[in-house]
Amino acid sequence: MTVLSVNVNKIAVLRNSRGGREPDVVRAARACLDAGAHGITVHPRPDARHVRADDVYALAELTREYGVEFNLEGNPFAPPRAGYPGFLALCEQVRPAQATLVPDGDAQLTSDHGFDFARDATALRPLVAQLKAMHCRVSLFADADGEDPDDMRRAAAIGADRIELYTGPYAEAHAAGDAAPMLARFAAAARRAQTAGMAVNAGHDLSQDNLGDFLAAVPNVQEVSIGHALIGEALYAGLEATVRRYLAILATV
């Protein structure tokens, strides 16, 4: 069964908008885990716009307490700065079960594209090796609609264990009522990755409305990382009920 990792970045966004400690990111993550979530994801950015390094340390302790996976996302090329030691340094300190590398820049509102593996392979390969030496499973953020037919083979050659399919384009197509062509494209990308020897994760704009259709069409997705939609839905239904609804979707596919 596909597992659910809840991204709690948006809890930190709300906290940071006012200052102080509320709402508490760790308490929210604990509520998700108590409801049955299989893991926790965060994507600390150098500008500390949401989760900060201290959140990462606290959430690493929480996931160890629960015996679940901690998925740390980030741009490995972003330089350290005050309050942000750098992505690989954070991984060295907390040893997440999974390190998901994402090519996002400071100016991006949110992650909106995957790596260009032909262009980025040389720079990524030694970083992937460093992360694997830390015993982190390594996932690379990837587009399903790229023009490179060798994209997944290139990702596997870099040393990645998994790719995370960037599902934003699928979510847009689903909302427009025209999901079938995009689902076919994502299913083909997943099969290319699996043929190359990698497992497949997925994330970005997945929601209760579109998750079931995605998992029914795209084969053998190991993990979905969901944050924005889940936290938004939880404003109305509560965290426990919302997480349980996602788990029910996963159980039926």
Summary of the structure (lengths in Angstrom):
residues: 253
radius of gyration: 17.0
end to end distance: 8.0
largest distance: 48.4
contacts: 877
relative contact order: 0.14
helix: 48%
strand: 17%
